[in-house]
Amino acid sequence: MDLTLSPQEQAFRDELRTWVEANHPGPEPDGDEAAFQFRIAWQRKLHEDGWAGVSWPTEYGGRGATLVEQAIFNEEMTRSRAPSLANVLALAMGGPTVIAHGTEEQRQRFLEPILSAEEIWCQGFSEPEAGSDLASLKTKAVKSNGGWAVTGQKVWTTFAHHAKWCMLVARTDQDVPKHKGLTYFLMDMKQDGVQTRPLVQITGEPEFNELFMEEAYIPDENVVGGVGNGWGVAITTLMHERATLAFGLQVQVKIALGQLMELVRERGLDADPLVRQRIGQLYVEAEVLRLNAYRGLTKIMKSGVPGPEGSLGKWHWSEVNQSLTEASMEIRGAEAPLTGSDDGADWAYRFLRARANSIEGGTTEILKNIVAERVLGLPRLR
Ligand SMILES: Cc1cc2nc3c(=O)[nH]c(=O)nc-3n(C[C@H](O)[C@H](O)[C@H](O)COP(=O)(O)OP(=O)(O)OC[C@H]3O[C@@H](n4cnc5c(N)ncnc54)[C@H](O)[C@@H]3O)c2cc1C
């Protein structure tokens, strides 16, 4: 693992930094719809100048950047407090899945509108009775009219209310072992057979939804990776989810920790031995998170694909972020429940949003099982 940047990587970072300084659109407006439109405009701007999908191959509209450069991109975006990209699920997971398992026709059809944010994507995996145990999902697809008719329910579907396409895993064969009867589809969300209903989170935001399908139609050409191969394709999506986010997240923790230290100083608590111990512990954890993110990256560069170690980073990040936001609440004392703040660090919001960190993208218990079995090689649970 080499932590110094090569001259080419430094040049990449400097070019990006200059570009972001010149083009940063400022803080996001309030409100779900206004903020989302703002992120779409930001992603379009990035795409126009060749900065969306940086590590995607150039033949598919990406920049062909290395994984280290992708990591630098994520770090710089976080460091400059740039808005997130509107199509984050498609850029980080859907696009790479189509590149890995899709046909050439699918790549030509789907990749460009992902980069330009013309078509937003969501991920329809979880169901009311199949979250961690994804392979138990019940949403059913049956052959119909040169395609498939899909009936069932998904839940916690982030951005379903904005999405044109859904990465949908459905059961196409009831008579084989559960992992083998699944198929991965790209479902058009804009049809009568698909309905979404918002679910409001503890933060008050309707970030995710229930998703209902009643004989929704999917043509054969929107099957990704072949009928019955949905489990393997879905794993590709999940590995990308956990591995590629790690870099931006560790920088976010470092920035938040810096803000927390400011808060401690402002409150005159910097000489308090208990507060100092707490901050010291968080500092060590944030540093371990950073080094493990680099270690994961080195592994991906050697093997070419994200592996199960991505689970370690996601698990650790959720613990550190929750513990950091809890510390902020204690430090703010009686003011803790108040939302908003002068320094832009909305600690009450962050504390509430962090509760989801140990659930979204795989619960901590599931990630621990993956690390035990597939990273440490311990005996399988069952
Ligand atoms: C903010 C947010 C956004 C999300 N966005 C999406 C999205 O866009 N698309 C999507 O498909 N899903 C999404 N999800 C859903 C998420 O992937 C699931 O919530 C998660 O996989 C857990 O599934 P579950 O909620 O059904 O809980 P369950 O699987 O029912 O788990 C309940 C509890 O049991 C534990 N448990 C379950 N099985 C085991 C086991 N084998 N060993 C030990 N413990 C176990 C779990 O850790 C958990 O504590 C989102 C969730 C959140 C919070």
The ligand as a Tripos MOL2 file, in Angstrom:
@<TRIPOS>MOLECULE
LIG
   53    58     1     0     0
SMALL
NO_CHARGES

@<TRIPOS>ATOM
      1 C1        -31.7500    4.9610    4.6350 C.3       1 LIG1
      2 C2        -31.9810    3.6270    3.9820 C.ar      1 LIG1
      3 C3        -32.0050    3.5340    2.5960 C.ar      1 LIG1
      4 C4        -32.2380    2.3120    1.9720 C.ar      1 LIG1
      5 N1        -32.2900    2.2740    0.5960 N.ar      1 LIG1
      6 C5        -32.5700    1.1000   -0.0270 C.ar      1 LIG1
      7 C6        -32.7060    1.0530   -1.4570 C.ar      1 LIG1
      8 O1        -32.5740    2.0600   -2.1520 O.2       1 LIG1
      9 N2        -33.0170   -0.1380   -2.0270 N.ar      1 LIG1
     10 C7        -33.1750   -1.2820   -1.3060 C.ar      1 LIG1
     11 O2        -33.4220   -2.3300   -1.9020 O.2       1 LIG1
     12 N3        -33.0710   -1.2680    0.0630 N.ar      1 LIG1
     13 C8        -32.7720   -0.1020    0.7020 C.ar      1 LIG1
     14 N4        -32.6710   -0.0750    2.0760 N.ar      1 LIG1
     15 C9        -32.9840   -1.2850    2.8350 C.3       1 LIG1
     16 C10       -31.8010   -1.9610    3.5090 C.3       1 LIG1
     17 O3        -30.9680   -2.5620    2.5510 O.3       1 LIG1
     18 C11       -32.4070   -2.9830    4.4920 C.3       1 LIG1
     19 O4        -33.0780   -2.2500    5.4990 O.3       1 LIG1
     20 C12       -31.3640   -3.8670    5.1230 C.3       1 LIG1
     21 O5        -30.7990   -4.7250    4.1710 O.3       1 LIG1
     22 C13       -31.9520   -4.7100    6.2840 C.3       1 LIG1
     23 O6        -33.0960   -5.3730    5.8930 O.3       1 LIG1
     24 P1        -34.4300   -5.2980    6.7800 P.3       1 LIG1
     25 O7        -34.7230   -3.8460    7.0170 O.co2     1 LIG1
     26 O8        -35.4720   -6.1260    6.1040 O.co2     1 LIG1
     27 O9        -34.0590   -5.9520    8.1780 O.3       1 LIG1
     28 P2        -34.0060   -7.5020    8.5240 P.3       1 LIG1
     29 O10       -33.2520   -8.2190    7.4640 O.co2     1 LIG1
     30 O11       -35.3720   -7.9820    8.8340 O.co2     1 LIG1
     31 O12       -33.1290   -7.5010    9.8380 O.3       1 LIG1
     32 C14       -33.6630   -7.1830   11.1280 C.3       1 LIG1
     33 C15       -32.5620   -7.3700   12.1640 C.3       1 LIG1
     34 O13       -32.1290   -8.7500   12.1960 O.3       1 LIG1
     35 C16       -30.7230   -8.8510   11.9880 C.3       1 LIG1
     36 N5        -30.4210  -10.0480   11.1820 N.ar      1 LIG1
     37 C17       -31.0880  -10.4600   10.0700 C.ar      1 LIG1
     38 N6        -30.5010  -11.5890    9.5900 N.ar      1 LIG1
     39 C18       -29.4320  -11.8720   10.4000 C.ar      1 LIG1
     40 C19       -28.4260  -12.8970   10.4100 C.ar      1 LIG1
     41 N7        -28.3880  -13.8420    9.4750 N.pl3     1 LIG1
     42 N8        -27.4970  -12.8400   11.3890 N.ar      1 LIG1
     43 C20       -27.5010  -11.8580   12.3360 C.ar      1 LIG1
     44 N9        -28.4350  -10.8720   12.3770 N.ar      1 LIG1
     45 C21       -29.3900  -10.8700   11.4300 C.ar      1 LIG1
     46 C22       -30.3590   -7.5830   11.2040 C.3       1 LIG1
     47 O14       -29.0070   -7.2400   11.3690 O.3       1 LIG1
     48 C23       -31.2960   -6.5430   11.8390 C.3       1 LIG1
     49 O15       -30.7550   -6.0640   13.0340 O.3       1 LIG1
     50 C24       -32.4360    1.1370    2.7470 C.ar      1 LIG1
     51 C25       -32.4070    1.2250    4.1460 C.ar      1 LIG1
     52 C26       -32.2000    2.4450    4.7690 C.ar      1 LIG1
     53 C27       -32.1790    2.4930    6.2690 C.3       1 LIG1
@<TRIPOS>BOND
     1     1     2 1
     2     2     3 ar
     3     2    52 ar
     4     3     4 ar
     5     4     5 ar
     6     4    50 ar
     7     5     6 ar
     8     6     7 ar
     9     6    13 1
    10     7     8 2
    11     7     9 ar
    12     9    10 ar
    13    10    11 2
    14    10    12 ar
    15    12    13 ar
    16    13    14 ar
    17    14    15 1
    18    14    50 ar
    19    15    16 1
    20    16    17 1
    21    16    18 1
    22    18    19 1
    23    18    20 1
    24    20    21 1
    25    20    22 1
    26    22    23 1
    27    23    24 1
    28    24    25 2
    29    24    26 1
    30    24    27 1
    31    27    28 1
    32    28    29 2
    33    28    30 1
    34    28    31 1
    35    31    32 1
    36    32    33 1
    37    33    34 1
    38    33    48 1
    39    34    35 1
    40    35    36 1
    41    35    46 1
    42    36    37 ar
    43    36    45 ar
    44    37    38 ar
    45    38    39 ar
    46    39    40 ar
    47    39    45 ar
    48    40    41 1
    49    40    42 ar
    50    42    43 ar
    51    43    44 ar
    52    44    45 ar
    53    46    47 1
    54    46    48 1
    55    48    49 1
    56    50    51 ar
    57    51    52 ar
    58    52    53 1
@<TRIPOS>SUBSTRUCTURE
     1 LIG1         1 GROUP 0 **** ****
